[in-house]
Amino acid sequence: MGAMVAVAVLVAGGIGFLGVAFYAYANHDRLEFIEDDTVLATVRPACADIRRLGEQIERPAGDLDRRKVQLDAVLAAARPIPAAVLDLDDDVLDGDQPARSWAEDWGRVIDAVSGYRRALDEDPATAVFRMPATDDGYTVTFRMDYAVEGCVLPAAIEALAEDPPRSAAAVERSDEVD
């Protein structure tokens, strides 16, 4: 009888441990997603503007003046994102690990688009857009697209890159070949 009680205690303890472990895993900060409501509420208006613009932009606009207008609109909508996120309290940012790097990625993309936009004013014939890449060779937008659902750089802007790093589309194609 004592052995059965000991086994029952061990089984109950094991189940309890697994329950706590599962709860901790299910509620941990997932490194690829921004989940904090404060961060999401902060970027929601800018993300909505960018999404709306993405639906209106040609891939890419053939007319140079139209392309400039479209780039200016995307830049105006995107510029608030990095500062708004990075101005949040450290407690908020520390509690949602990808928030800082996501904001920094937006900053890198904004800088790249801004540089391309300036180059269009200076010499359109030599203007080249290069999408910033991660250390492992993917576009930063590949990583950004996962962090906040619906808050992505319009595909038309990404399409401006003549020789982009590995993108989601390239990864999908390589997966299909295997």
C-alpha positions as CSV (number, residue, x, y, z in Angstrom):
1,M,0.0,0.0,0.0
2,G,2.9,2.4,0.9
3,A,4.5,1.7,-2.5
4,M,1.2,2.6,-4.3
5,V,1.0,5.9,-2.4
6,A,4.6,6.7,-3.3
7,V,3.9,5.9,-6.9
8,A,0.8,8.0,-6.8
9,V,2.7,11.0,-5.3
10,L,5.4,10.7,-7.9
11,V,2.9,10.5,-10.7
12,A,1.0,13.5,-9.3
13,G,4.2,15.4,-8.8
14,G,5.3,14.6,-12.4
15,I,2.0,15.7,-13.8
16,G,2.1,18.9,-11.7
17,F,5.6,19.6,-12.9
18,L,4.6,19.1,-16.6
19,G,1.6,21.4,-16.1
20,V,3.8,24.1,-14.7
21,A,6.4,23.7,-17.4
22,F,3.6,23.8,-20.1
23,Y,2.1,26.9,-18.6
24,A,5.5,28.6,-18.5
25,Y,6.2,27.7,-22.1
26,A,2.7,28.8,-23.3
27,N,3.1,32.1,-21.6
28,H,6.7,32.9,-22.4
29,D,7.8,35.8,-24.6
30,R,7.9,34.4,-28.1
31,L,11.0,35.9,-29.7
32,E,9.6,36.2,-33.2
33,F,6.3,38.0,-32.2
34,I,5.5,41.3,-30.5
35,E,2.7,40.5,-28.1
36,D,2.6,43.4,-25.7
37,D,-0.6,45.4,-26.0
38,T,1.2,48.7,-25.2
39,V,3.6,48.2,-28.1
40,L,0.8,47.0,-30.5
41,A,-1.5,49.9,-29.6
42,T,1.4,52.3,-30.1
43,V,2.1,51.1,-33.7
44,R,-1.5,50.3,-34.8
45,P,-2.3,53.7,-36.4
46,A,1.0,53.8,-38.4
47,C,0.6,50.2,-39.4
48,A,-2.9,50.8,-40.7
49,D,-1.7,53.8,-42.8
50,I,1.1,51.6,-44.2
51,R,-1.3,48.8,-45.0
52,R,-3.7,51.2,-46.7
53,L,-0.8,52.7,-48.8
54,G,0.4,49.2,-49.7
55,E,-3.0,48.5,-51.3
56,Q,-2.7,51.7,-53.5
57,I,0.9,51.5,-54.6
58,E,1.9,50.2,-58.0
59,R,4.7,47.6,-58.2
60,P,6.8,49.7,-58.9
61,A,5.4,53.0,-60.2
62,G,6.7,53.4,-63.7
63,D,6.4,57.2,-63.7
64,L,9.3,58.7,-61.7
65,D,7.2,61.5,-60.2
66,R,4.5,59.1,-59.1
67,R,7.1,56.8,-57.6
68,K,8.5,59.7,-55.5
69,V,5.0,60.6,-54.3
70,Q,4.4,57.0,-53.3
71,L,7.7,56.8,-51.5
72,D,7.1,60.0,-49.6
73,A,3.7,58.7,-48.5
74,V,5.2,55.4,-47.2
75,L,8.0,57.3,-45.5
76,A,5.6,59.7,-43.8
77,A,3.5,56.8,-42.5
78,A,6.5,54.6,-41.4
79,R,8.7,57.3,-39.7
80,P,6.8,57.4,-36.4
81,I,7.2,53.6,-35.8
82,P,10.8,53.3,-34.6
83,A,10.6,56.4,-32.3
84,A,7.2,55.5,-30.9
85,V,8.3,52.0,-29.9
86,L,11.8,53.0,-28.7
87,D,10.3,55.8,-26.5
88,L,8.2,53.2,-24.5
89,D,9.3,52.4,-21.0
90,D,12.2,49.9,-20.7
91,D,10.0,47.6,-18.7
92,V,7.6,47.3,-21.6
93,L,10.4,46.7,-24.1
94,D,12.3,44.3,-21.9
95,G,9.1,42.3,-21.5
96,D,8.7,41.8,-25.3
97,Q,12.1,40.9,-26.7
98,P,11.6,41.5,-30.4
99,A,10.1,45.0,-29.9
100,R,13.5,46.9,-29.9
101,S,15.0,45.0,-32.8
102,W,11.7,45.3,-34.8
103,A,11.8,49.1,-34.3
104,E,15.4,49.2,-35.3
105,D,14.6,47.1,-38.4
106,W,12.0,49.7,-39.4
107,G,14.6,52.4,-38.8
108,R,17.0,50.6,-41.2
109,V,14.3,50.2,-43.9
110,I,13.3,53.9,-43.5
111,D,16.9,55.0,-43.9
112,A,17.3,52.8,-47.0
113,V,14.1,54.1,-48.6
114,S,15.0,57.7,-47.7
115,G,18.4,57.2,-49.3
116,Y,16.8,55.8,-52.4
117,R,14.3,58.7,-52.5
118,R,17.2,61.3,-52.2
119,A,19.0,59.5,-55.0
120,L,16.0,59.8,-57.3
121,D,16.1,63.5,-56.8
122,E,19.9,63.7,-57.5
123,D,20.3,61.2,-60.4
124,P,17.4,58.8,-61.1
125,A,19.5,56.9,-63.6
126,T,21.9,55.7,-60.9
127,A,19.4,55.4,-58.0
128,V,19.5,51.9,-56.6
129,F,17.4,50.6,-53.7
130,R,19.0,48.0,-51.5
131,M,16.9,46.3,-48.8
132,P,18.8,46.0,-45.6
133,A,19.7,42.4,-44.7
134,T,20.0,40.4,-41.5
135,D,23.2,38.7,-40.6
136,D,21.9,35.4,-42.0
137,G,21.2,36.9,-45.4
138,Y,17.5,37.6,-45.3
139,T,15.8,40.9,-45.9
140,V,15.0,42.6,-42.6
141,T,11.4,42.7,-43.8
142,F,11.3,38.9,-43.8
143,R,11.9,39.1,-40.0
144,M,9.7,42.2,-39.6
145,D,6.7,40.6,-41.3
146,Y,6.3,38.0,-38.6
147,A,6.7,40.3,-35.6
148,V,3.4,42.3,-35.9
149,E,0.7,40.8,-38.1
150,G,-0.4,43.3,-40.8
151,C,2.4,45.7,-40.2
152,V,4.6,45.2,-43.2
153,L,6.4,47.3,-45.7
154,P,4.4,47.4,-48.9
155,A,5.5,44.8,-51.4
156,A,5.9,47.5,-54.1
157,I,8.6,49.1,-52.0
158,E,10.3,45.8,-51.5
159,A,10.1,45.2,-55.2
160,L,12.3,48.2,-55.8
161,A,15.4,46.3,-54.7
162,E,17.2,45.1,-57.8
163,D,19.2,42.4,-56.0
164,P,17.5,41.7,-52.7
165,P,18.8,39.4,-50.1
166,R,17.0,36.1,-49.6
167,S,13.3,36.8,-49.2
168,A,10.3,34.8,-48.1
169,A,9.5,34.0,-51.7
170,A,13.0,32.7,-52.3
171,V,12.8,30.5,-49.2
172,E,9.4,29.2,-50.3
173,R,10.8,28.3,-53.8
174,S,13.8,26.6,-52.3
175,D,11.5,24.6,-49.9
176,E,9.5,23.4,-52.9
177,V,12.6,22.1,-54.7
178,D,13.7,19.9,-51.8
